[in-house]
Each structure stands twice: as structure tokens, then as C-alpha cells.
Amino acid sequence: MLSIVEQLKERVNHHLSVIYADITLADPIEDIVEQLLVTMNIEQSDKLQVPLRHHNNWDQKDIVLITYGDSIEQKNLHPLKTLKYFLSQYCQDTINSVHILPFFPYSSDDGFSVIDYSSVNEALGNWDDIKAISTDFRLMSDVVINHCSARSAWFNNFIKGEGPGSDFFFTASPLDDLSQVVRPRTSDLLRLTETAEGEKYVWCTFSHDQVDFDFRNPKVLLAFVSIMRQYLDAGIRIFRLDAVAFLWKKLGSPSINLEETHEVVRLLRTLIEHAVADAVIITETNIPNRQNLTYFGNANEAHGIYNFSLPPLLVNTLVTGNCRHLKAWLGSMPPAQNGTFFFNFIASHDGIGLRPAEGLLSDDELSSLVTTMQNFGGRISWRMAENGGQKAYEINIALFDALQGTTKGQDKWGLERFICAHSIMFALEGIPGLYIHSLLGTNNDYDKLKNTSQNRSINRHKWDYDALKEALDSPYSQHSKVLKRMSHLISVRKKQSAFHPNAVQFTLQLGEQIFGFWRQSIDRRQSIFCVFNISDQEQTVRLSDINLIGTDNWIDLLTDQAIRHEDLEIVLSPYRSVWISNRAGQ
């Protein structure tokens, strides 16, 4: 019978055999297996853990706050220390996990063009600050795995033709067949670079400051395994694989979602789980919904996938007052197997991606959504379309402003519409990711947009801590109101077993102005009917339509009000939410 280490070696060997099936390697695969296990520090049985298959290392109490390391600043104090102080003061009872967006030295894209993966940006703090946050919160970090900065030491060595990184980058020729390559940007794919070995064209999926790695070279894989081991040692337990869909390139192919990419994710999951059994990988794949779902594999790939279709569909629902598309999408979504979960979000540091809505919303509906968001101050980022033209790729806008009205224009229901959006997200199957500027009700930052000329800056405001504290301490400010109501939603959610990320979910059919779904706890003891008026008009829900069992006592968890069967119906004011349960949370 094979030992635990031998079984692990067989699995890693299999992963590598798939990844490098078409590559002639300088070293035998068995040698690469040994190097990977040593790098991850799991080469001996007493160093490795054995993960449980189809085991959920999460529950309804998991809420992830998404923030930059310097989203809140304070004079004479490193921003990571200020962040820790803010979390302790305002989030200790609600948030248990924090995603700190890239906190490394960088040259562009607000951190996603990494110069040095092993260091903390000195302007933010140091590794001690990161470890301090990881002591009190489950910490999530980006692994910017597709590309790095053109100012990195690795790329400088590529230019010189010597040292670590000299053979890390993917090159091609303008004469190669690049016609099928899928791009999220409109810039030229190839960057002409003068090197010690002559002119080379470096592959750049995103920008010419973000140069793509060549994972055909196992040294690149080893480098990232070493990085992930360092992050585990710093207390990081959730890894967000940024732009991972583009990782493997093949000439004459779309160079997105290739089988080798999926196998790299499976390999990384195998390695980190055997190092720390409850470590988690989330893939960031801003692509059409059907493709996105493939990153679950057979519960052997990503633990979590970003639910990218949710933001555009939910925003579209609330500005049109019609839930037809959201309801159809939710009803078509397969439940996540145990051991996997959907990572739900409706706002992020990027924006509202539109590719995941392709095939779900028509071109005319997408165009109407884009126009509505522009009317609320949003900006649009574009990508290269298949016909060589440009197509809307992403809406850049603060969610609070995105929901200040409908397709008819701005109205008085902005705050209620905004809270309704989050009451839907917090109730859905999966783990919620809450952007800090949604927690704080932050508006579009036009000054930052003007200063950077980057559309995404509109939703990357930096708060002065004293100004923020003043706003949060005032009961009449929109920021205080949002934080209070958001905290209430989270506090209620965390107590409900039926809101476990893997609890049963069933879509209700309540018409086009009322959106609803049913959740049932894994032990079947608790049911919650989640019902939302997504329109600007009063709506009525008949209790018979949601099939409340007459022998049970029902309560709206959000108001603690009993639901009486003799009333026969519930009247919902515009954008009101109800979470109707047969038992209060414990």
C-alpha cells in the first residue's frame, strides 16, 4: 500500500503529465515533483496534511470584506495599521474575512502589475502588519499569476538574458496566427522589446506594463509555488488567482480557458491543501457564465469561483424593475458541490463586468444598461470584439451611485434599492464578498478619475480616516445609514443555518416585479423564504404563492415580526426585502 507521501507524488505526477504533455522538458517530471513538494514543504509525511474531499471549510458566518490596503488613510500611520484599526472598530462583530487587494510593490493598475511578489509595499506597511490582520481575520490575498510588471527584476533579467526570470516570459511573432486570441483590452497584444539577444515580442494580455508569464517553463510554476508557501507562512488562507483564465497560451488558439490552465489550478489546489488543509483557492475568471462554471472541475479544481454574472444581472434587475433574467439565470445555476462554493459579489475594485452577461441579456438590454449607468456618472471600459471593433467590457461606477435610480432616471429610492441589492446577495447560495465602498456607501470619485485618467479609479476612493469617522459617527449621513443597515443584514445572516453557502436553494416564481428564492439548511431544520420587491411600486405577495407550511410559526428575520397566516398576503413597499423563516437564528 502506498504511503501518504507516495500517493501525493502520484497525484502531482499526474497533474504535471497533463500540463506538460506537449512540452519537451529539460528535467524528468519526477524531479519536478520532488522540487514542488520541497518548495511547498510537504515532502515528508509529518509535514503534510490530508484534506477531506467534499468537505466545507466555511459556513454562513463567512463574510469577506474586499479592500485595498490604503482604502482608508491616516496621517503618520501605515495604511495597513489604519485598516486593522478600522476593522477592529467597525467590523469586528460582522466581518470575519478580509481580502486585501495586491499589497505588493507595483508599477500600474493599482497593484495588479506586481514588481516584487515577496515584499509588502513600504507605503502600506510590512509583513508584520499583514500577519497582525491575519491573526484576527481570515485573510485573502491575490496571486497575480498571469503577468507581472515590466519593471520587475524578473523582466529586467529577461532583457539582459541572464538570471532568474530570463526565461519566464511568453514571446511570439507578429507573423504567428493570433487571430483567435481573446482579449479583455484594445491595446496591441505583443510588445516589442529590445533584449541582449535581439528584438523580441512579449505577450501582454492586459497592458504593455503587464508582461505575461510562460508556464511552459516549469521554473515559473516553481516560482509561484514558492510565493504561495510564503503567503501561507504569513497567515494567508485564501488565494485569489487573478486573471487565471489567460494563463496558458497556444498559438492558433483563443489562449483562454485551455485544459493546461485548468490542470495548473488542480495542481495548486493539491499542493496548498496538503500544506494547510483548510486553505482555499478562488479563481477570478471574468468570462461568460458557462465557461466560468468549468473552474469548479469535479470539485477538484477551484474551491470557489467568482459569480461574475450576478453584478450585471442584479443591477439590471433593479434599474429595470424586472427580474425575468435574474430569475432565469438563478434557476439554471447548478448547486455547488460540497467542497466548493460560489463567491458572490455585486461591487468590486474593477467594475461591473459585462462579458458574464453575454447570452443572458440581449445586445439592446446591455446597451440600455450601459446608457443608464452613464447617466448616473459611470464610465465604460472597452474590449476588442471578434469583428475587430470595440465592445463594452466593463461599467466603472460606485454601486451606490449605480442604484440611485432606474432607466427612467434618478429617484428617491436610492438607499432602499441599494440595501435591497445586498439583502439579495447576503441570502444567496455562496459566500458574500462585500466591497468596502459598498459597506461605507461611497460615491463616485470624480477627482481621482480626473487625476489618473483611469476609468476604474471612479470606484477606488481613498478615505481619510478622520473624515470617515466623522461621517460614520453622524447618524444622519448616508455612510452611517448604510453601515448600520448593512451590519444588521450581516448580523442576521450569520445566525441562519439555512444561509450556509452550500444549503439548498430553489428559485420561486412570483412574477417579474417580485424576486424570490427558498433556502433550506443542510439538516433540513430551517427554511427561509427570501422575497424582494425589485420595483419602485408597491407589490403584494400572497402567502399561498410561497407555500408557507400552516403548522409552523413564521417570522420575518429582518424585522422580527411574526407572519400571520390569517393575513393571507404581505404588502411590500418599493425595494423592501423579507427573509421569512420557520425558526429564528441561533
N, C-alpha and C positions, 0 to 999 in steps of 0.2 A: 504494500500500500504506500502511495506517495506521501511524503511529509508535506506539511503546510507550505514550506518554502518551495518545494519541488512543484506543488500544484500551482503556486503563484507564478513560478518561472514558466510553466507550460502555458498559462494564460497570457502572460506578457509576450512569450514567443509567438503565440498565435496572432496577437494584435500586430506585432511587427511584421509578421509574414504577410498579412493582408496589406498593411501600409506600404511596404516596400516590395510588393510582388513584381512590379515592373522596373525596379531600380537595381542596378548593379552596385553593391555596397563594398566599400574598402575593407570593412571588418565583418566577420561572421555574425549572424544575428544573435547567436549565443553570447558573444562578447558584449553586444549592446544591451542584452537582457541584464547581464551582471552589472554593467555600468549604471543602468537605470535604477536597479534595486539599491545599489550602494549610494547613489545620489539621493534617493528618497529615504535612505537609512532604514531599509526594511529587508536587508539581505540575510538576516538571521531570524529564527522563529521568535526569540524573546523580544525582538524589536517591532514585530508587526502585529496588527490587529486583524481579526477576521470579521468583515462586515456581514450583516444579516441581509439576505436577499428579500426584497419586497417589504422592507421594514421602514416605517415612517419615523424619521428623527425630527419631527415637527408636530405642532398641534395648533389649535385655534388661538393660542396666546402669542404666536409668532407674527409680529408686525415689523416690517423693515422700513426704517426711515432712510431716504436717499438724499445725500447732501454732498456738496463739495467741502473739502477741509477748511475752506475760508468763506463759506456762505455767510458766516457771522464773524465780524472782526471787532477787535477791541484794542485800544492804544496800549503799546508796551507789553503785549502778551501774544504769544504764538497762537495763531487761529485754532490749532488743534486743542489747545488748552481751553480756549473760549468755547469751542464746540462741546468739549466734555462738561464744562460748567453749565452750558445751556441745556444739554441732555439731562443733567442731574437735577436742574431746577424745574424744567417744564415737561420732561418726558419720562421720568423715572417710573411712573406708575402706569404708563401706557405703551411705550416702545421697548422692545427687548432686543432688537437687532438694528444695526446701523450699516448702511452701505456708504462708505467714504469713497467718492469718485476719485480717479487717479491722483494720488498724493505724492507722486514722484517728480523729480526734475523733468521739465518738458520744454518744448520749443514752440508748440502751437496747439490749436484745437482744445484749449482749456484742459490740458493734461493728457489727451489721448495721442500725443506724439511724444513718446517717452524717451528721454535721453539716457536714464540710468534706472533700471528696474530694481536695483538692490538698495537704493537710497531713498530717504524721505526728503522732499523739497524743503530746504532750510527755511524758506519763507513761511512754511506751515508749522514746522516743529521737527521732531525726531522720532526714532523708533520707540523711545520710552513713552512718548505721547500716544502712539498707536497702541502699544501694549496696555496703557492705562485705560483706554476706551474699551479694549477687548476684555478687560477684567470685569467690567460691569455690563457689557452688551455683546451679543453675538455679532462678530464683525465680518463684514463682506468687503472684498477687495476686487478691483479689476485686474485681470490678466490680459493686457493688450497684446494679444498673441499673433495677430496677423501682420503687424508692422511696427516699426519704431521710428524715432526721429532721425532725420538726415544729419543731425548734429551729434548723434551718439558716437561713442568710442568704437562701437562695432562697425558703423558705416564709415568712419574715418579709416579704420583698418581695411575695409573693403576697397576704399580709394587707393590706399597705399599698397594693397596686395599682400599684406602680412599681418600676423597676429590674430587674436580671437575676433571673429566676425568677418574676416577677409573672404570667407566663402559662405556667408549666411544669407545672401540676398538673391532674389529671383530676377533673372535677366531674360530678355527676349529681343527680337529684332522687329523693326517696323515692317519687314517683309514677311513675318510669320502670319499665319491665319489667326487674327484676333477678332474676327467678325462676330463671333458668338458670345464674347465676354460680356457678362452682366456687370453693369457699373452703377454705383449709387451717386456718382458725381459726373460733371460735364467736362472736367479737365482732361488733358491728354493722359492716356494710360501709362505710357512709357516716358521716363525721364532720362534724357541724355546726360551722362556723367563721365567726366574725364578721370581715368584711373591710371595707375602706373603701368597697367597692361593695355592701355589704349582706351578708346571710346566704348562705353557700354550703355545699354538701355535698361534701366532699372524699372521693374514693375511697381506701379503706385496705384493701388485700388482707390485711395481716397484723395490724397494731395501729394504734391512733389516734396513736401516736407515729411511725408509718412511713407517710408520705403518698405516694401513687402519682403517678408522672410521667405526662404526657400526650404520648406520642410522635407524636401527630398534628401537633404543633408541631415543625418541623424544627430549631428552636433547641435543643430538648432533645437531639436526635441530635448536633448540632454540639458541644454541651457535653460529651457523653460521648466523642466522638472526640478532643476536646482533652485530656480526662483520660487516655485510653489512650495518647496520644502522650507525655504527661508520664511515664507509668509506663514506657514503652519507654525513654525517656531515662534513667530511674533504674535500668535494668538488668533490669526485669521482662520475662519472655519467655513466661509462661503466664498467660492471663486466664481466671478462673472467673466466668462470667456468672451471678450469683446470682439465683435465682427468675425466670429469664428467661421461663419459660412464660407468666407473667401479664402480660407487658409491654404488649401491645396490648389495648385494651378496646373492646367494641362493645355498646351497649345491645341487649337482647333476645337476647344470645348467651351462651355459657358464659364468654367472656372469658379463655380459656386455649388455648394452642396454635394461635392464629389464624395464617392464612397471612402476615399482615403481620409477625408476630413472627419467623417463620422467615426472611423476607426481610431483616429487620434483622440477624439473625445472619449471613446470607450476605454482606451489605454490610460488616459489621465484619470478617469474615474477609478479604474482598477488600482492605480498606484496610490492616489490620495486616500482612498477608503482603507487600504491596508496599512497606511501610516496613521490615520486618525479615523476611526470607524464612522463617526458622525459628520465628517467633512462633506461638503456639498458642492456640486458644480451646477451652475446655471448658464445656459447658452443664450447669448444675445444675438438673435438672428432676425433682423428686421426685413422679413421676406413674406410672401403670400402665405396664408394660414396653413394650407395643406402641406407645404414644404416645411414650415416651422414645426409642425407636429412630428415630423420624422426624427427630430433630435431627441425624442424620448427613447428611440430604438425599441427594444423589447424590455423596457425597464433596466437596461444595461448601459445606457448612454448618459445623457444629462439627467440629473435628479429633477431639475426644474427648467422650464422654458418660459421665456417672456411671452405673455399673452398679448402679442402685438396688435391683434385685431380689435381688442377691447377699446382702446382710446378713440380711434376714429368712429367706431360704431356707436359708442356711448355718447360722444359729443354730438354726432349726427342725430341720434335719437332725441336728445334734449333740445336741440335747436330747431328741429322739425316738428316735435310733439308727436312723433310716430315711431313706435318700437318694432315695426314689422321686420326690419333687417336684423336688429339686435336679437330679437326672439328667434328668428330662423337660424341665425348663427349659433346661438346658445344651445338650441335644440339639436344641432348637428354635431356639437363637440363631443368627442368620446371622453368618458371619465378617465382621469389619470389613474394608472395602476398604483397600488401600494408600492411605496419606494420611489414615487415620482410625484410632482405637483406642478400646477400652473402658477407662474409668478405674475400676479395681476397688478396692473398699474394703469393710471389714466393721465398722468403727467410725468414728465421726466426732464432732465437737463437738455435733452435734444429737442424734442417737439412731438407733434402728433404725426407719426409716420403714416403715409397713405398707401404704400405698396401692400400692406397686410389687409387693406380694404378692397383691393382689386379683386374683382369677381364676386364681391359681396355687395358693393354699391356700384351703380351704373356710372358711366362717364359723366352724365349730366348731374347725377347726385353728388359726385365728387367735386364737380365744378361749382355747384351751388354751395357746398360746404366750404370750399376754398374762398369763394366770394364773401360768404358770411363772416369767416374768420378775418379776412382783410378789412371788413367793415368795423370789426372790433379791435383793429390795430395790429393784427397779426401780419407776419411776413411769410413768404413762401420760398422754400429751397427746391431746386430743380435737379433732375437727373436726365441722363441721356436715354431717350426712348429707342426702341428696337428699330424704328424707321429713320434714326439719325436726328430726329427732332428732340425737343425738350418736353418733359412731363413733370407735373408736380410730384415731388418726392416726400415733402415734409412741410407741415404747418408749424411755424415758430410763433408761439404765443403763450402767455401765462394762462393757466387753466381758469383762474378766477375771472379774467377778462374774456376768455373764450365763451364763458357761460353767462355773460351779462345780458343776453337777450336771445332772440330766436331769428329765424330767417326774415321775420317781419321787422327786426330792429331791436334796439336796446329797450329794456322794460324794468319794472320794479321787482322782478322775481329773481334777480341775480344770485343773492345769497342762498335762497331756498333751492334754486336749481343746482348750485354748486354743492350743497350739502346732500341733495338727492343723489348726485353722481357718486359721492363717496359712500353713501349708505348702500348703494348697489354694489360697489366694489368690495366693501368690507363683508358683505354677505355671500359673495360668490365662492364657489369651489376654488380653492387655491390659497396661496399666501399673498397678502396685500403688500405692495411696495408703495410707500407714501412719500412723494417728493416734498422736501422741506418747505418749498414755497407754496405748496398746497396746504400744508399744516398751518402756515402763517398767513394765508390769504394775500400773498404778494401780487402786486400788479405788474404789468409790462414795464420793463426798464428801458425807456427810450434813450436815456443818457448813455447807458452802456452800449446800446446798439449803435448810437452815433459815434462813440469813441472807438469802437472796434470794427465797425462796418461788417460785422458778422451776424447774420440773422439769428443764430441761436443765442446770442447774448441777451436777447429780449427777455429770456426766462432764466437768466443766471445772475440775478440781482445779488449784491453783497450788502448785507445788513450791518449797520453799526450797532453794536450790542446795546449801547445806552439808549439809542433811538428805538430799538426793538423792544427793550424792556419797558420803556415809557408807553409804547403802543399796547403791549400786552397787559400792562397794569391798568390801562384805561378800559373800563367795562363797555364804553361806547364806541371804541374803534372797531373797524371791520376785522382787524387782525386778532383782537381779543375775542370777538364773537366767533370767528372761525375756529380758533384754537380751542375754545370752550366746547363748541358743538362737536368738533372732530374728536376731542378727548372723550366726550360722552359716548359717541359711537364706538370707539375702540374699547372703552371700558365694558360696555355691554357685550360686544362681540366676544371678548376674551373669556367670558363666563359660559358661553354656549357650546356644548359638546357637538351640536348639530352644525356648527361652523368650523369643525375640524377640516383642514384642507382636503382631506380625502373622503369626507362624508358625502352621502348620496345627494344628488341634485337632479331635479326634474323641472322642466320648463312648463309654466302654466299658460293656458290660452284664455286671456282676459280682454281681448280686443287690441286695438292699436294705440290707445292712449294710456293704457294701464299695463305696465310690465311686471311680471311676477315669476317666481320660481319657488320650489319647495326643497328644503334641506332636511335630511334625517340623519341623526347621529349613527355612528358605526354600531353602537349597541342597540339601536332602534328605540331607545327610550325617549328621545326628544325629537319633536318635529317643529320646524319653523316655516311658516308661510311668509315669504318676503314679497311685499306688494308695494308698487310705486306708481304714483301719478306722474307721468313724464310730460304732462301738458300744462299749459297756462290757464286751463279751465278746470272748474270743479268736476270731479268724477265720482261715480258711485260704484261700489263693489258689493255684489250680493254674496252673502256668506255661503250660499249653496254652490256658488261658482268655484270656491276654493276648497269645498268639501271638508269643512271642519267636522270632526267626529263629535256627535252630540253628547257623548258620555264624558268627554274631557272638559276641563276648565281651561279657557284660553285667555291669554294676556298679550297686550302689545308691549314687547320688551322695551321699546324706546320711550314709552310714557308711563309704564306700569299700570295702564288702565285695563280693566277686565273687558273682554269681548263677550257681550251677552247674546245668546242665540235668539232671544226673542226680538232683538233689534233687526234681524234679518239682513241688514246691509250696513256698510261703512261708507261714510262720505269723506272723500279725500280732497282737501284743498289743493291748489296747484303745487306740484312737486313734493307733496307730503309722502313720507315713507312709513310703512308699518312692518314690524317683524313680529308676527303673531305666533306664539308658542304655547304648547300644552304644559310647559314647566319652565319656571324661572331658572336662570343660570345659577350655577353654584360657585 
